[in-house]
Amino acid sequence: MTNRRQFIAGLSAAGIATGWTGLAHADDTESAWARIHRTQTLRIGAVAGASPYYNKDLASGQWQGFMIDFANDLASSLKVKLEINETTWGNSVLDLQSNKIDVFFGLNPTPQRALVVDFSDPLFNNAFVLIARKDFAPKTWDELNKPDVKIAVDIGSSHDQVVTKMCPNAQIIRLEKAADATLAVQTGRADAQVIAVVLALTVISKNPSIGHLVLPTPTQATTTNLGFRKETDRQWLEYVNKWIAQTRASGKVKQVVLSNMQTLSGVKPEQIPAEISF
């Protein structure tokens, strides 16, 4: 079995073998791999109010969440410090493109996004569900795809992408944040919110009066991946994919996700739909 020291040593050797250059002169074309090692800093984006993915304590400014735990583990494997920059789901791609961050944890690899950023292998599996008002209980996506159905989403997100694909005939209410879409359901402005199951469970666990969880069929499965700025040097992406493989093989992904869901959101493992497997 490969231990952490052997893992890092092997990756470093691979970096040298493939011609890792650019550490001496930082410029606009410096690769993320080179910049991380030159500055000894890993820059990530984080979304406030997106528990259990990300959670920022307003009093202390401290960040929590399973993406923060994963980011800390990745930084530790690199032996660098972690720098957290606040962003939004919608702005995360722009932050990658403009080189404000080195990686973003929690992007769904849609074809549109793949044109402008690169993606890692899947970190864990996910699915799209509804937070529906109490008296609204559709069973299929076809039942949602009607002109009199109002669906709220956060603009530019993977939620927006899936509802655009599955429900082109519905009234789609696009709002700035996922919390705004939830409020639209709560106030009766929307019949349902399309959202990833992890976030939906968190919202309903904290405030059951908002609505109920619906998993429409056919299940729209997705994956949670890491996003990267497109560049010719592939060493950073290759390193992260090897880190993901090792983390998944150890069982740590499921452990970190379930632990944060229970600690930050009060969601117990038995509340997770049987169709969802991390």
Secondary structure by P-SEA (a helix, b strand, c coil): cccaaaaaaaaaaaaaaacccccccccccccaaaaaaacccccccccccccccbbbcccccccccaaaaaaaaaaaaacbbbbbbbbcccaaaaaaaaccccccccccccaaaaaccccccccbbbbbbbbcccccccccccccccccbbbbbccccaaaaaaaaccccccccccccaaaaaaaaaacccccccccaaaaaaaaaaccccbbbbbccccbbbbbbbbbcccccaaaaaaaaaaaaaaaaaaaaaaaaaaaaaaccccccccccccccc
